[in-house]
Amino acid sequence: MKALISLSALAILSLAGEIFGFKRQTNVLLIIGLLVTLVLNFMDWNTNISYFSNMMQYDNFSVAFTGAILLCGLAVVLLSPHFFKVVETSESESYAQLLFLMAGGLLMVSFSNLSMFFIGIELLSIASYILAGTDKRNLYSNEAALKYFLMGAFWSSFLLMGIALVYAAAGSFDLATIAAYSTKGNLSGYFYLGTFFITLALAFKVSAAPFHFWAPDVYDGSPTIVTLSMSTIVKIAAFGAAARLFSYALYPAMPSMSKIWWILTALTLLVGSLGALQQTSFKRLLAYSGVANAGYLLLGLIAANNNANNALLFYLIAYSVATISAFAVLLLLSYKYDDENGEHFKGLATTSPWLAAAVTVSMLSLAGIPPTAGFFGKYYLFTQAIAAGHTSLVVVAILSSIVSIVYYFRIIINMYIPDENSLPTALELPFVYKIVLIITTITSLALGIYPSVLANIL
Amino acid sequence: MLLLQTVQALPSPLHNGELSIDAYIYLSAILFCIGLLGVLLRRNVIVLFMCIELMLNAVNLLLVALSNYHSDPAGQVFVFFVMLVAAAEATIGLSIVVMLYRNIPNTDVDIWNRLRN
């Protein structure tokens, strides 16, 4: 709760920076503020207090997911200043939107009432519509904002319909009351219909197939720093919200919806990996890789229990860390070349061996090769899915990860083959990028070698 | 004529002389579907926008009716949240439309499909 208040205060502070003219200091203020927020957040560990007459509940689940969101936000804020030198947008307004987005994410992982869930998802979505369109003169950014907005608003009305139908059956928005109603048995049809609508809306939010069409376009069109926050923060928040909703309240509806989940998960895995195979742009490749990774994460949602949530958290952290380091290198390349093609990765190792090493670790982690975090992330998710009796889905997931090795390794191989067009000098590597890349690479490796640190925290 | 017969064959929405909850659920489902079809069929960005608002308001109607049915005020409070969010969404949506219109003066959504290839 303290974390949420502190985050909202920081968002207002960065808006005030625009008015009172301390824009230049905003970045430093935010970095300090986010570190303080992280500390405040972890002070709530093991307290389990509910706030606002049971509207929100800060248990270990929400503290852990909040921590992940805050760390990703910190990485985005650290990487931002160099980006805003290249793209002409108002820096402190973008920070304010990013922080509002994170505040929405915090609500989404700590709600215990469906109204807070709705407010959180809308706060997150509205901030991300604005962020997608921050590059106002760029037609691609415009298109990304329009597509994201129309699709997002359309699916949020489905979410709302789902909530209303669950309310029709259970007579309350409170998660505990809904859980009590749904475990009683003899559920009304409205409950199943409502759960189905909520599932569809969340499937859109996490970019699961067949609702993934927006993802590559929006990820590609948005400014790169926004793509980074959408593929890490939004993903963590959306999966956190889904895990919380299904494992706290809607789990009795899961067995009867297992066919829908099967189709959703299998399709997401296949579409994500097969789509990524055909991409030449690195940003689009990461977007499709995000779709494929959403498929693995859906495996963790189906089980809808505490161990599965822990596996979900582990994989989300592994995925986010790898994505942050890939995007940091992409940002560095985009400053030099002014575009985001995968082409420029060719021969990177000859001029900047350390950057190439960081990208290699991140690609290995995304592909799930030991000793990286991604391997154990997948291992835990697969174990949970098998325990829940979805062996056939795990087979699909393993096939999909075999396909994914092809496109992740294509990038690694490109980097290590000397190219005649490769850079004459090494890329300029600012200090903060160095710090972020070192931390993400070490985290990827450390979680791969000592997975037990995060394996049983929830 | 057939339509009239079908309507007459539906279970009566009157329950002890009052409208039963089913009538409200049917009405809001119909409104929701009109909005849904509008989003799928129309291509003008402003009309799309209105259709999405219609979908949201269909749910508002349902929430108010259910709140009365369950005699639970939470549903009506939720409607205030939804109206607030819909207003915020309308603001953002219209400003996105204005931003687009400055770059390409057209309100057809189909011209915005450069990213696909």
Interface residues (C-beta under 8 A of the other chain):
Chain A: S115 F118 I119 E122 I126 Y129 I130 G133 K136 R137 L139 Y140 N142 E143 A144 A145 L146 K147 F149 L150 A153 F154 S156 S157 L160 M161 I163 A164 Y167 A168 G171 S172 F173 P216 D217 D220 G221
Chain B: I25 F32 G35 V39 V45 L48 F49 I52 M55 L56 A58 V59 L62 L63 L66 H70 D72 A74 G75 V77 F78 F81 V82 V85 A88 E89 I92 G93 I96 V97 M99 L100 N103 I104 V109 W112 N113 R114 L115 R116
